[in-house]
Amino acid sequence: MKKIQSIILWLIILFLVVTISLYWDLGSLKGLIQSNYIIKCTLP
Protein backbone atom coordinates (compact mmCIF):
# COMPACT_ATOMS: atom_id res chain seq x y z
CA MET A 1 0.00 0.00 0.00
CA LYS A 2 2.79 2.40 0.92
CA LYS A 3 4.60 1.56 -2.33
CA ILE A 4 1.55 2.56 -4.38
CA GLN A 5 1.30 5.87 -2.48
CA SER A 6 4.95 6.68 -3.14
CA ILE A 7 4.52 5.83 -6.85
CA ILE A 8 1.50 8.16 -7.05
CA LEU A 9 3.49 10.89 -5.28
CA TRP A 10 6.36 10.50 -7.76
CA LEU A 11 3.92 10.64 -10.67
CA ILE A 12 2.40 13.87 -9.33
CA ILE A 13 5.86 15.42 -8.88
CA LEU A 14 6.88 14.33 -12.38
CA PHE A 15 3.66 15.76 -13.85
CA LEU A 16 4.19 19.08 -12.06
CA VAL A 17 7.81 19.33 -13.23
CA VAL A 18 6.83 18.54 -16.84
CA THR A 19 3.94 21.04 -16.89
CA ILE A 20 6.05 23.80 -15.30
CA SER A 21 8.89 23.24 -17.77
CA LEU A 22 6.42 23.17 -20.69
CA TYR A 23 4.82 26.44 -19.57
CA TRP A 24 8.30 27.94 -19.09
CA ASP A 25 9.25 26.88 -22.66
CA LEU A 26 5.99 28.29 -24.05
CA GLY A 27 6.55 31.60 -22.27
CA SER A 28 10.13 31.93 -23.55
CA LEU A 29 9.00 30.93 -27.06
CA LYS A 30 6.27 33.59 -26.99
CA GLY A 31 8.80 36.16 -25.83
CA LEU A 32 11.21 35.21 -28.62
CA ILE A 33 8.47 35.38 -31.27
CA GLN A 34 7.25 38.76 -29.97
CA SER A 35 10.76 40.25 -29.89
CA ASN A 36 11.45 38.99 -33.43
CA TYR A 37 8.13 40.44 -34.59
CA ILE A 38 8.94 43.83 -33.01
CA ILE A 39 12.40 43.82 -34.64
CA LYS A 40 10.88 43.01 -38.05
CA CYS A 41 8.28 45.78 -37.67
CA THR A 42 10.76 48.45 -36.56
CA LEU A 43 13.36 47.68 -39.23
CA PRO A 44 12.63 49.14 -42.68
Number of C-alpha atoms within 10 A of each C-alpha: 5 7 8 9 10 11 11 12 12 12 12 12 12 12 12 12 12 12 12 12 12 12 12 12 12 12 12 12 12 12 12 12 12 12 12 12 11 11 11 10 9 8 6 5
